[in-house]
Amino acid sequence: MIPHPQRYGFQIADKRETPQTVADHETLMREGYVIFERLLDEAACAAMRAESARLIGGSGRNAFEGFRTQRVYSILAKTRIFDDLIDHPRLMALLDRVFEPNYLLSQAQIINIRPGEEAQALHFDDGFYKIPRPRPALGAAAIWAIDDFTAENGATEIIPRSHLWGSDRSPTREQTISCLMPAGSVVFFLGTLWHGGGANRSSRDRLAFTNQYCAPWLRQQENFFLEVPREMTRSLRPTIQSLMGYSIYPPFMGMVDSMHPKRVLDSPE
Ligand SMILES: O=C(O)CCC(=O)C(=O)O
């Protein structure tokens, strides 16, 4: 039984409709989150750690970003190493069931929580779409553990089933559980689920990559058209181009000169 009418009566792409997807989706809609363990092997995580070290610099600018947390934004313009996480088939299969076709990537970033960081304020990711709750999720997010997520190092904290709460309910830290998972795993949750980064009481960094999505008719957090040069966009695979916004929400949201925006990629500058 799906608690919220998350579906608006659209067709789900048949190609990703497997018993595994049905089970994942049931868990997601019941609990507000689902964890997939070890989707990445140690070699992949090691390569992502090395690439993150190359990109990381500076620290958070406010308490929400975390003064001891390092973030790298505009990922699509900076590295190709996370592309496979952004359109990972296990996530896309779920997104196919949560949103209408041509849902969008809203943002992607590296989050490195350093030792001594305090717990982040609890929040839900689609809260900036100011529509009262309870309501279907307008966004969804994945947080990939590139390092092991432990009780000491700042594993993401979530409140199971809080995606069902109305606007009148506020979270407390006591209601949270930690997403303890080995490196290479991912927690995927609805944009309505209350969560936050944990405190890092360990002596080592906690590296994560996060990719957030939104319904195809909403404004994305990142402006990929300005961030990613057109020449670079041309070299990306079609799924990523579509997630960036080179797609249409029928009949014409996203158009360029009354045509599909992908035509821009085929034209000279
Ligand atoms: O790093 C995490 O575990 C969660 C971060 C988060 O939710 C955010 O920055 O919005």
The ligand as a Tripos MOL2 file, in Angstrom:
@<TRIPOS>MOLECULE
LIG
   10     9     1     0     0
SMALL
NO_CHARGES

@<TRIPOS>ATOM
      1 O1         26.2700   14.6420    4.3740 O.co2     1 LIG1
      2 C1         25.2290   14.1370    4.7790 C.2       1 LIG1
      3 O2         25.1990   13.0450    5.3440 O.co2     1 LIG1
      4 C2         23.9170   14.8700    4.6260 C.3       1 LIG1
      5 C3         24.0840   16.2460    4.0350 C.3       1 LIG1
      6 C4         22.8090   16.9370    3.7550 C.2       1 LIG1
      7 O3         21.7410   16.4490    3.9800 O.2       1 LIG1
      8 C5         22.8600   18.2820    3.1650 C.2       1 LIG1
      9 O4         23.9230   18.9080    3.1470 O.co2     1 LIG1
     10 O5         21.7920   18.7700    2.7340 O.co2     1 LIG1
@<TRIPOS>BOND
     1     1     2 2
     2     2     3 1
     3     2     4 1
     4     4     5 1
     5     5     6 1
     6     6     7 2
     7     6     8 1
     8     8     9 2
     9     8    10 1
@<TRIPOS>SUBSTRUCTURE
     1 LIG1         1 GROUP 0 **** ****
